[in-house]
Amino acid sequence: MYDADDIVDLKNRKRRRKRLRRFILILLAAAIGTGLYFTRDMWYNKLRGIGEQYRTIVNSGELAEGNFPIEVSAADYQLEFTDRKMILLSDTYTYFYDSEGKLLKRRQHTYTNSVLRSAGGRALLYENGGNDLSIEDEDEVFYTKTYAKKLILFARISEQGFTAVVTTSDNYCCELEVYDKRGKVIYGRQCIEMVSDLSFINNSKGCVLSFISAENGQLVTNVQEISFSENVEHWTSPGLNTLGLDVYGYGKGAFVLGTDACGYVDSNGQISSYYSYDGDLVAGASEDGNSAVIVNNDDRRKYIVALFKGGNTEALIIDLEEPSIDVTIYEDLAYVMCQGKIKAYDFSGGLRSVADVSDSYTGFVRSDDHIFLKGYNKIDRIDYES
């Protein structure tokens, strides 16, 4: 028999054990949650979209009619898509079309060796190695620039309408000028290195730029981050062992696409990943930190697309059955044009959609609902669901 004190003591011990078990379970749940959070890059993409990531959408590949195909007289035309319209640059004219292929505007230009870039609904046209550039859309020419004593090396335009122009210089390797959407200079820099490419970051408040240098007798690519409100750079990366072609900035660093390798630089300017090609680079693309590179090795008959989910991941290699032609990234999917097909992959390697196309196309442009196919003298369109 228990007396009253023993019963009370027994009940208190039971309550303490219950509270202790509850406290241990809470700590265990918190530890598991913390562990899952810090390892989310390893498992989240695999779980996201379970039940649909292996569902491949087969598009008909049927060519649109009506205003398509758009006939093009120049074989070396350039095509861009921005703000639900196509911009086509030939050797003499700039054409603006809506997504249904209706001609909105045709405007003659006098540039030789002309280059087209687009963003935010605007077209940037400039003369590579020349003196002139213009910013325009189908309704108006916003402004033009003429550099009397300088030659334009390259120019870039941002979604916010800012324009960066790199020119030759008498006393430096090159000069950089940045303009706002009205054409007013907001930043200038005289560079002691030859800038090879540039990408806007932080809503056009700054940029990352790449330049080529020599280390131990080898050409390497360095990346540098600058702010348009400061006179000094934030950081300069070590050299990546490749001749850089393009640099793509994003919130956590930059991706460098080189001739024989590619890699990432993190937000502190340190190299965070590096991938050397086993074959010939065909094309590459990067958007918001996601990158895709296509490489053909004809001697070994090996054709691959290398996918990168951010800057701290190894390359995910997907073998292709046929040579690749072009690649782009749109809304977290990598679109690859091969001989006879266009395939869309997620960055976990899942094939999300596919369409049969003719072998005669040389590239493509992705829009919200369509893919515009670039032929030698025409542009076709197919509906494409991903």
C-alpha positions in Angstrom: 0.0 0.0 0.0 1.1 3.5 -0.9 0.5 6.4 1.4 -0.6 9.8 0.1 3.0 11.2 -0.1 4.2 8.2 -2.2 1.3 8.6 -4.6 2.0 12.3 -5.1 5.7 11.5 -5.6 4.9 8.8 -8.1 2.6 11.1 -10.1 5.3 13.9 -10.1 7.9 11.4 -11.4 5.6 10.4 -14.2 5.0 14.0 -15.1 8.7 14.8 -15.1 9.3 11.7 -17.4 6.6 12.9 -19.8 8.0 16.4 -19.9 11.5 15.0 -20.4 10.3 12.8 -23.3 8.5 15.7 -24.8 11.6 17.9 -24.5 13.8 15.3 -26.1 11.3 14.8 -29.0 11.3 18.6 -29.6 15.1 18.7 -29.6 15.2 15.7 -32.0 12.7 17.3 -34.4 14.6 20.6 -34.3 17.9 18.8 -35.0 16.3 16.9 -37.9 14.8 20.1 -39.3 18.1 21.9 -39.0 19.9 19.1 -40.7 17.4 19.0 -43.6 17.6 22.7 -44.0 21.4 22.8 -44.4 21.5 19.8 -46.7 18.5 20.9 -48.8 20.6 21.3 -51.9 21.3 17.6 -51.8 17.7 16.4 -51.6 15.2 19.2 -52.4 15.6 19.0 -56.2 15.1 15.3 -56.1 11.8 15.6 -54.2 10.5 18.6 -55.9 7.9 17.7 -58.5 7.8 13.9 -57.6 5.1 12.4 -59.8 5.7 14.9 -62.6 9.5 15.2 -63.1 9.6 11.9 -65.0 6.5 12.7 -67.0 7.8 13.7 -70.4 5.6 16.0 -72.5 5.7 15.1 -76.2 5.1 18.2 -78.3 3.8 17.8 -81.9 6.5 19.9 -83.5 3.9 21.0 -86.0 5.0 24.3 -87.7 2.7 27.3 -87.3 1.0 28.8 -90.3 -0.4 32.3 -90.9 2.5 34.7 -90.9 5.0 31.9 -90.6 7.5 31.1 -92.0 9.1 34.6 -91.9 11.3 34.9 -94.9 14.7 36.4 -94.3 16.9 37.6 -97.2 20.2 37.7 -95.2 21.7 34.3 -94.2 23.7 35.9 -91.3 20.7 37.5 -89.6 20.4 37.9 -85.8 17.3 37.1 -83.8 16.3 38.1 -80.2 13.1 37.7 -78.2 12.1 40.2 -75.5 8.9 41.4 -73.9 6.7 39.1 -76.2 8.2 40.3 -79.4 10.9 39.2 -81.8 13.6 41.5 -83.0 15.4 40.6 -86.2 18.6 42.3 -87.5 19.7 41.9 -91.1 22.5 43.7 -92.8 20.3 46.7 -93.7 17.1 46.6 -91.6 15.9 46.1 -88.0 12.5 44.3 -87.9 10.1 44.1 -84.9 7.5 41.3 -84.9 4.9 40.2 -82.4 4.8 36.5 -81.3 2.3 35.8 -84.1 4.7 36.9 -86.7 3.0 40.2 -87.5 5.4 42.9 -88.6 5.2 45.8 -86.1 8.0 48.0 -87.5 10.8 48.0 -90.0 13.7 50.5 -89.6 16.7 50.9 -91.8 20.2 51.1 -90.3 23.6 52.0 -91.8 25.8 49.9 -89.5 28.4 47.6 -90.9 29.4 44.5 -88.8 26.3 45.2 -86.7 25.4 43.4 -83.5 22.0 43.0 -81.9 21.3 42.7 -78.1 17.9 43.0 -76.4 16.4 43.2 -72.9 13.4 44.7 -71.3 11.6 45.2 -74.6 14.5 47.3 -76.1 17.0 46.6 -78.8 20.6 47.6 -78.6 22.3 47.9 -82.0 25.9 48.8 -82.4 28.7 48.6 -84.9 31.4 46.2 -83.7 34.7 48.1 -84.3 32.8 51.1 -85.3 31.6 54.4 -83.7 27.8 54.2 -83.4 25.1 52.6 -81.4 21.4 53.1 -80.8 18.7 52.1 -78.2 15.3 51.6 -79.7 12.0 49.7 -79.8 9.2 49.4 -82.4 7.9 52.8 -81.5 10.9 55.0 -81.2 14.7 55.5 -81.1 15.4 56.4 -77.5 18.9 57.7 -78.0 22.0 57.2 -80.1 25.7 57.5 -79.3 28.6 58.3 -81.6 32.2 57.9 -80.4 34.3 60.1 -82.6 37.8 59.1 -81.4 37.0 55.6 -80.0 35.9 52.3 -81.4 33.2 50.2 -79.8 34.5 46.8 -78.7 31.2 45.6 -77.3 28.0 46.8 -75.6 25.4 45.2 -73.3 21.9 46.2 -72.2 20.0 45.2 -69.0 16.4 44.4 -68.2 16.1 47.8 -66.5 17.2 49.6 -69.7 20.8 50.4 -68.7 23.5 50.2 -71.3 27.2 49.5 -70.8 29.7 50.2 -73.6 33.3 49.2 -73.7 35.5 51.2 -76.1 39.1 51.5 -77.1 41.3 54.1 -75.3 44.4 56.1 -76.1 46.0 55.7 -72.7 44.4 52.5 -71.2 43.5 49.1 -72.4 39.9 50.1 -72.8 37.2 52.4 -71.3 33.8 51.5 -69.8 30.8 53.9 -69.8 27.4 53.0 -68.4 24.2 54.9 -69.3 20.7 55.0 -67.7 17.6 54.4 -69.8 17.6 58.0 -71.0 21.2 57.8 -72.2 22.7 59.8 -69.3 26.2 58.7 -68.1 26.1 57.2 -64.6 29.5 55.5 -64.4 32.8 55.7 -66.1 36.0 53.6 -65.8 39.4 53.6 -67.5 40.5 49.9 -67.4 44.1 48.7 -67.2 42.9 45.3 -68.3 41.2 44.4 -71.6 37.6 43.7 -70.6 36.3 40.7 -72.6 32.6 40.6 -71.4 30.2 42.2 -68.9 27.0 41.3 -67.1 24.7 43.5 -65.1 23.8 42.5 -61.5 21.7 43.8 -58.6 19.0 45.4 -60.8 21.7 47.3 -62.8 23.3 48.8 -59.7 26.6 47.1 -60.7 28.1 44.5 -62.9 30.6 41.7 -63.1 33.2 42.0 -65.9 35.8 39.5 -67.2 39.2 40.1 -68.5 42.0 37.9 -69.9 45.4 37.8 -68.2 48.5 35.5 -68.2 49.5 33.3 -65.3 52.5 30.9 -65.5 52.6 31.3 -69.2 48.9 30.4 -69.7 45.9 32.6 -70.6 43.4 32.7 -67.8 40.1 34.6 -67.2 39.6 36.8 -64.1 36.2 38.1 -62.9 35.7 41.4 -61.1 32.7 42.8 -59.4 32.0 46.6 -59.4 29.3 48.9 -58.2 28.3 51.9 -60.2 28.2 54.0 -56.9 31.8 53.2 -55.9 35.2 53.9 -57.4 36.8 50.6 -56.4 36.0 47.0 -57.2 34.5 44.7 -54.6 36.7 41.8 -55.5 38.8 40.2 -58.3 38.8 36.5 -58.7 41.8 34.3 -59.3 42.3 33.2 -62.9 40.2 30.4 -64.3 42.2 28.2 -66.7 40.3 29.0 -69.8 39.9 31.7 -72.4 36.6 33.3 -71.3 34.0 34.0 -73.9 31.0 35.1 -71.8 30.4 36.0 -68.1 27.0 35.7 -66.5 26.4 37.5 -63.1 23.8 36.4 -60.6 23.1 37.0 -56.9 25.8 34.6 -55.6 28.6 35.2 -58.0 29.2 34.6 -61.7 29.5 31.9 -64.3 32.3 32.0 -66.9 31.8 30.2 -70.2 35.2 29.5 -71.8 36.6 28.0 -74.9 37.7 24.7 -73.3 36.3 24.9 -69.8 33.8 26.7 -67.6 33.4 27.6 -64.0 31.8 29.6 -61.2 33.1 32.4 -59.0 31.3 32.8 -55.7 30.2 36.1 -54.0 33.6 36.5 -52.4 35.5 36.2 -55.7 36.7 32.7 -55.1 36.5 29.9 -57.7 33.8 27.5 -56.5 33.6 25.0 -59.4 35.4 24.2 -62.6 34.6 21.9 -65.5 36.9 21.0 -68.4 35.3 19.9 -71.7 35.9 16.5 -73.3 35.3 17.7 -76.8 34.4 20.9 -78.7 32.2 23.6 -77.1 29.1 24.2 -79.2 27.2 26.7 -77.0 26.4 27.6 -73.4 23.8 29.5 -71.5 23.2 30.7 -67.9 20.3 32.3 -66.0 20.0 33.1 -62.3 22.9 30.8 -61.5 21.7 27.8 -63.5 23.9 27.0 -66.4 24.1 24.6 -69.3 26.9 23.8 -71.7 26.7 21.5 -74.8 29.9 19.7 -76.0 30.4 17.5 -79.1 33.2 15.1 -79.5 32.9 13.8 -83.0 36.0 11.6 -82.9 34.5 9.6 -80.0 30.9 10.1 -81.2 30.1 11.4 -77.7 27.7 14.3 -77.3 26.7 15.7 -73.9 25.0 18.5 -72.1 26.5 19.5 -68.8 24.0 21.0 -66.3 25.0 23.2 -63.3 22.5 23.9 -60.5 24.2 26.9 -59.0 27.8 27.6 -58.3 28.7 24.9 -55.7 27.6 21.8 -57.6 29.5 19.4 -59.8 28.4 19.1 -63.5 25.5 16.8 -64.1 26.3 15.1 -67.4 23.6 13.9 -69.8 24.6 11.8 -72.8 22.9 12.7 -76.0 22.2 10.4 -78.9 23.0 12.9 -81.6 25.2 16.1 -82.0 23.8 19.2 -80.3 23.3 22.5 -82.1 22.1 25.1 -79.6 21.1 25.5 -75.9 19.2 28.1 -73.9 17.7 28.3 -70.4 14.2 29.4 -69.7 12.3 29.3 -66.4 14.6 26.7 -64.7 14.8 24.4 -67.7 17.6 23.8 -70.1 16.5 23.5 -73.7 18.8 21.6 -76.0 18.5 21.5 -79.8 20.0 18.3 -81.3 19.8 17.0 -84.8 16.1 16.4 -85.3 14.9 17.2 -81.8 14.5 19.8 -79.1 14.6 18.5 -75.5 14.0 20.3 -72.2 15.7 19.0 -69.1 15.3 20.1 -65.5 18.5 20.6 -63.4 18.1 17.2 -61.8 18.5 15.6 -65.2 14.9 14.8 -65.8 13.6 15.0 -69.4 10.6 17.2 -69.2 9.6 17.7 -72.8 10.6 16.9 -76.4 9.6 17.8 -79.9 10.7 16.6 -83.3 12.1 19.3 -85.6 13.8 19.3 -89.0 17.6 19.0 -89.2 17.8 22.2 -91.3 17.6 24.6 -88.4 20.7 26.3 -87.0 19.3 27.6 -83.6 16.2 28.6 -81.8 14.7 31.2 -79.4 12.4 30.3 -76.5 9.3 32.4 -75.5 6.5 31.8 -73.1 4.5 29.4 -75.3 6.6 29.0 -78.4 9.9 28.1 -79.8 11.1 30.1 -82.8 13.3 28.1 -85.1 16.1 29.8 -87.0 16.7 28.5 -90.5 19.2 29.7 -93.0 16.7 32.0 -94.7 13.5 31.7 -92.7 12.1 31.7 -89.2 9.5 29.1 -88.2 7.5 28.6 -85.0 6.2 25.7 -83.0 4.0 25.5 -79.9 6.0 24.0 -77.0 4.7 22.9 -73.7 7.2 22.1 -70.9 
